[in-house]
Amino acid sequence: MTEPNRSAGDPWSEEEAQSQPVAPWTREQVQALESRQPGLSPWRVVMVQALVGAVLSGLWALLGSAPRPQAVSAMWGAAAVVLPSALMAWGLRRRGVQPTAALLAFAVWELVKVLLTVAILVAAVKTLPALSWPALLVSLIGCLKVHVWGLWALRKSN
């Protein structure tokens, strides 16, 4: 096997990477970067998710062919996103000092979030006699898309 062609000045070449040491950042540089990057509160995301769920439930109640079952199904879909997201936001409210501990905490709370979502969806199937899958799924997906809108809003503010 032959070595790929490496041109001079290739930032990925081993020689180039070893010849240019990277200076560690100072506290002031990190604080300046954090001040330039706007934060997005997880509680704000949860509130917008709840609002989207309420609006979608209201739309199903007003415009649906079976208003009550569709609105209730939409509420269950929103609850399957909002409640686990709120629990995860609560669980991750403290910043971890150690990167490994922070990553482990994130993984544990993400697992709790997924398990709670599945439990809520199973409960919806078991307890709702007139479950409307389209209403549940539209509400669930609409609430999940709030994350995408939040990232888009952060990108637009830069």
Backbone torsions as a table, in degrees:
resi	resn	phi	psi	omega
1	MET	NA	138.4	-177.3
2	THR	-97.9	154.0	176.9
3	GLU	-70.7	137.7	176.2
4	PRO	-66.1	152.8	178.9
5	ASN	-64.2	125.2	177.5
6	ARG	-116.7	119.2	179.9
7	SER	-86.2	160.7	177.7
8	ALA	-64.5	138.4	179.7
9	GLY	84.3	8.5	178.1
10	ASP	-68.7	116.4	-176.4
11	PRO	-67.4	-13.4	-178.1
12	TRP	-97.4	-4.6	179.9
13	SER	-71.8	145.8	-176.4
14	GLU	-62.6	-41.6	-178.7
15	GLU	-63.3	-41.5	-178.3
16	GLU	-65.6	-42.0	-178.3
17	ALA	-67.0	-36.4	-178.6
18	GLN	-76.0	-24.4	-176.4
19	SER	-85.6	-10.4	-178.7
20	GLN	-119.3	93.5	179.7
21	PRO	-69.3	149.0	-179.6
22	VAL	-102.7	125.1	-179.8
23	ALA	-78.9	138.5	177.1
24	PRO	-67.5	151.3	-179.2
25	TRP	-77.2	147.7	174.9
26	THR	-86.9	166.1	178.1
27	ARG	-58.8	-40.1	-179.0
28	GLU	-65.4	-38.8	178.8
29	GLN	-64.6	-41.9	179.2
30	VAL	-65.6	-43.3	178.8
31	GLN	-64.6	-36.8	178.0
32	ALA	-65.7	-40.8	178.1
33	LEU	-64.7	-43.4	179.2
34	GLU	-63.8	-35.2	-179.9
35	SER	-71.5	-29.2	178.2
36	ARG	-79.1	-24.1	-178.2
37	GLN	-95.8	111.7	179.9
38	PRO	-68.6	143.5	178.7
39	GLY	-93.2	155.7	176.3
40	LEU	-121.2	111.9	-177.9
41	SER	-66.0	132.4	176.3
42	PRO	-63.8	-28.6	178.2
43	TRP	-68.6	-33.6	176.9
44	ARG	-67.0	-39.9	177.3
45	VAL	-62.6	-44.0	179.8
46	VAL	-62.7	-41.6	178.6
47	MET	-63.4	-41.7	179.2
48	VAL	-67.5	-37.4	176.1
49	GLN	-60.6	-44.1	179.1
50	ALA	-63.4	-40.1	178.3
51	LEU	-63.7	-44.3	178.3
52	VAL	-62.0	-42.1	177.7
53	GLY	-62.3	-41.1	178.7
54	ALA	-65.7	-42.4	179.1
55	VAL	-63.9	-44.2	-179.9
56	LEU	-65.7	-39.1	176.7
57	SER	-62.9	-42.0	177.6
58	GLY	-63.1	-40.2	177.9
59	LEU	-64.1	-40.9	177.5
60	TRP	-65.1	-36.9	179.6
61	ALA	-67.3	-36.3	-178.2
62	LEU	-82.7	-40.0	-170.0
63	LEU	-110.9	-4.8	-175.5
64	GLY	-73.8	158.5	177.9
65	SER	-77.6	-27.9	173.4
66	ALA	-128.0	80.5	-166.6
67	PRO	-53.7	-49.8	-175.2
68	ARG	-65.0	-52.8	-180.0
69	PRO	-62.6	-35.1	179.9
70	GLN	-70.6	-39.4	178.4
71	ALA	-66.6	-41.6	178.9
72	VAL	-65.6	-41.7	177.8
73	SER	-62.1	-40.4	178.0
74	ALA	-64.3	-37.1	177.0
75	MET	-64.6	-39.7	177.0
76	TRP	-64.6	-39.0	177.1
77	GLY	-62.7	-42.1	177.5
78	ALA	-66.7	-40.7	179.7
79	ALA	-63.1	-32.4	179.4
80	ALA	-67.7	-15.5	176.7
81	VAL	-105.8	-46.5	-172.0
82	VAL	-68.6	-48.6	-176.7
83	LEU	-63.2	-47.4	176.7
84	PRO	-64.3	-35.8	178.0
85	SER	-65.1	-41.1	178.4
86	ALA	-65.0	-41.2	178.5
87	LEU	-63.8	-41.1	178.6
88	MET	-66.9	-40.8	177.7
89	ALA	-61.2	-40.2	178.0
90	TRP	-66.0	-42.5	-178.2
91	GLY	-67.2	-29.3	-177.7
92	LEU	-102.5	21.2	-175.3
93	ARG	-68.8	-21.9	177.5
94	ARG	-99.4	140.3	176.4
95	ARG	-82.9	132.9	177.2
96	GLY	-76.3	140.1	179.0
97	VAL	-76.6	-42.9	-179.7
98	GLN	-91.6	132.1	179.7
99	PRO	-58.2	-38.1	-179.3
100	THR	-65.0	-42.6	179.1
101	ALA	-65.4	-39.1	179.1
102	ALA	-65.3	-41.8	179.0
103	LEU	-65.9	-41.5	178.6
104	LEU	-64.5	-42.6	178.4
105	ALA	-61.9	-42.5	178.4
106	PHE	-61.1	-45.5	-179.0
107	ALA	-63.3	-41.9	179.9
108	VAL	-64.9	-46.8	-178.8
109	TRP	-68.8	-30.9	175.5
110	GLU	-66.8	-39.9	176.6
111	LEU	-63.7	-44.0	177.0
112	VAL	-59.9	-42.0	179.9
113	LYS	-61.6	-45.8	-179.6
114	VAL	-64.9	-44.6	-179.7
115	LEU	-63.7	-40.2	178.1
116	LEU	-66.8	-38.8	177.0
117	THR	-60.3	-46.7	179.1
118	VAL	-62.7	-42.1	179.7
119	ALA	-62.1	-41.6	179.4
120	ILE	-65.6	-41.6	179.6
121	LEU	-66.7	-39.3	176.8
122	VAL	-64.9	-42.3	177.9
123	ALA	-62.0	-37.9	178.1
124	ALA	-62.9	-43.4	-179.8
125	VAL	-65.3	-39.7	-176.8
126	LYS	-75.8	-32.2	-171.9
127	THR	-101.2	-21.5	-178.3
128	LEU	-94.3	112.1	-179.6
129	PRO	-69.7	-32.8	-178.0
130	ALA	-113.7	53.5	-178.4
131	LEU	-64.5	131.1	176.0
132	SER	-103.7	104.1	-178.6
133	TRP	-61.5	-42.2	178.7
134	PRO	-59.7	-42.8	-179.9
135	ALA	-65.2	-44.2	179.6
136	LEU	-61.4	-46.9	-176.3
137	LEU	-70.7	-38.8	178.2
138	VAL	-62.9	-43.3	179.3
139	SER	-66.5	-44.2	178.9
140	LEU	-60.1	-47.8	-178.7
141	ILE	-68.3	-40.4	177.9
142	GLY	-59.2	-42.7	178.9
143	CYS	-69.6	-36.3	177.9
144	LEU	-65.3	-33.6	-177.7
145	LYS	-70.8	-10.5	177.3
146	VAL	-58.8	-33.7	177.8
147	HIS	-61.4	-41.9	179.0
148	VAL	-64.4	-42.4	178.6
149	TRP	-63.9	-38.7	178.2
150	GLY	-63.5	-43.6	177.4
151	LEU	-64.3	-39.2	178.2
152	TRP	-63.9	-41.7	178.9
153	ALA	-64.5	-38.9	176.9
154	LEU	-63.6	-41.6	-178.7
155	ARG	-65.3	-39.3	-179.6
156	LYS	-68.3	-29.1	-177.3
157	SER	-78.4	-14.1	179.3
158	ASN	-81.6	NA	NA
